[in-house]
Amino acid sequence: MRFEISKVLDAIEGRVSTDPSLARAVVDLAEVIRWQNLDGGRPASLLRLGMVIDALSRQIGEDSVQVYAIVHRALLSDADLTSNERMVVRRWADDGLVEVLDQPGDRMLEVADLLGLPVLTRARLDGLIGRYPWIGQAGRVLAPVPGAGGPVFIAHVGGGQDPATGSRSPAGVKLLSRQWRCPEPGCALFGGGGGGGAFADLAGTDRGPSEQPPPTLRTGAPTCPRHGARLSDAGQRPRSEVLAVRIGGLVRRRFVLTETEPVAVGRAPDGPGAVQLGQWLNDEARRWISRSHVRFDLGRGGEVVVTDTSTNGSGVRPGGSMVEAERIPLPPQQSRTLGEGDLIELYPGVQVGRAAETASDATYTPNSVMAEAPTMAMRLPRP
């Protein structure tokens, strides 16, 4: 059972991120782990974060949904968590996957305001509508509660049960147009790469400038939320575009394209940031789609350029049209600028387009991050 729990925690790790382009909701981890009525288990469990992520994924209708988690510093030594769970949270902190600070509630709302994200919380926020008017909008503040097949969302204020995004605040737009550096050595959020803590040797690749979270403005100036140090402006942040992969009608993954980093997409491409589709393909699609099938580049004018690098070629669905007569062939080694609403089709039903223009249109259930969880950890309370 211990091995199974470790596997599901590894799966959850792939769904936490402080990347402002990929996070789909904000949570206070110290609050989530104590929602005991979600599974009827022990007082605190990190697995409950996976249950909430699954609920978010089902509600949005996408696979690989990521959440922006704020972590109270006391959680790193919380005796209600197992030693393995505490170790995992510390690793997330050292890798910059979560924020660790003393006042997570304030920061949770600040991040939601700066990025236009919904908040998943059971806290009553009605009294803060004057400070954050978006709290009263439908779908911006949702409480995960027990449901027949796992957690479901209800609204405290504003109505609605579907998580909704809003526009980034003017301050958020300004902050995210710049790169920032923290004077604290090894800062996982605003440094050059992975963290400088106990798990620094296990940190992943260097953090790209597009992945930096928004600084906090609590002191009136851009500040590192973890260290409380004033940040220095390191220059213009590279332009970026979020793309999405849709397979069989379901959005399986989002990824970020920047001016400085082209992205290869295919069955099993190599290289940093490469998007591997093999796990979602049937046998026929795997035979047709090349190891590295297409490459996406972002021009300095903001245009997305796709180049076919495959053996069999691709197609373009102009404006997202599924009418076969309107499909435009994209032969091997040819390039094309992605027009508004265009989808690049690697194989029938395997498409890539701008995330804002690529929605799920199928009723398939997204893969569960809790698939490896032991049965007893998933015990649901009786109604």
Phi, psi and omega in degrees: 000322180300321179294320179296318179297320178298321180294319181289327176294324175296320178294319178297324180304327178287356182245008174249136185198145172257016177287116184294342180276339187248335180295140184247350178195162180247137178224155171261108187298323180297330177282314184300316187294344182257011176281074189297331183285358176288329182222356180066022183264210184290167186304324179222134180210129178289341179296337180294333174298319177297322179296320179290321177297318176301317180297318179296318180297317178295318184291320179283332182081038179223151171275164170058032179293138181245149178239152178264108185258130173259133187240124174291136184303328181295340182295334182294342178233021183291117183290345178284343173271155175287162178299325179293320179295318178297320178297319180296314180298319178297322178295318177301318180296315182294333179270359180076018179279338177225162174261136177244123181201177187272337182232075185295328181299313179297316182291323179302315180288325178296316179297316179300322180290314183293323186259351181073031184262153172286158179247131177255106186203155172261000179290144177276119184249013183307321185289354182256006181298327178297326179277321179233088183303332182295343179302329180278358180279145181301131174082002182270336177228110184234144179253120174286127180227162181298141176225178184297320182247021184129183182300146172231168183251139169233157183261132171284313181224157174081347179073180179083152178238354180263128178303133183234140175263160176231188178282147173296144179293158177305322178295321179296317178300317181293315181296321184278001175271353183239158169264148184230151178230137178264138179288347180286123181302135176072020178300124183286340182267320185230032175253201183273341183193216181299172189287180181243023182268204185297337183250025182300326181287346179260359184296152181281203182290164181304144181285126179285157181298332180287344183270351183298136176287170176286137173298162173271148178249020184302327180267000181096347178230155178303120188226148176288121182294334183276317186259348180071014182265143178292135183271149175260147180281119182258014175110182183294135175282138180301144175300147181218161177217135178264125178248161181226144176258126177243125181232124181063028179089354182247129176292118184265328184200148170250150175212158185254131176251130179238169178298330187264347186227099172294157183234128175267139179232133179180196182296315180200062182290156176262171173103159180296134178078000182298144182254114182262126185256352189308323184295340183254000187264146171278175186300318182294318179295322179296325178288327185278316185282128182288162178307311171239104193267315179221157175234134179252134176234147176250118180285163181292344175270002179094359181282142177264123180247128178249135178239126178282125180242022188262181174270323188261351180085174182226189177216162178242128173261094185298127180065014181082010183294135177260009176287121187298325181293340182266353180295133182253123179294143172238095186293162177304139177071010177261153180240158179204143175277132182286120178276176181299124178079356183295146173239137173266125184252113180280330182196152181310122180088000178243103190229153177228135178203181176297137185301321182293343183247005184236102182248157174291138177231021180238167181257015178296146178274127179300154177298141181274133175289345182263014186301329182266004184290139176297148186305318184294334180284344182257011182299124181264143178292148177285143179292000000 
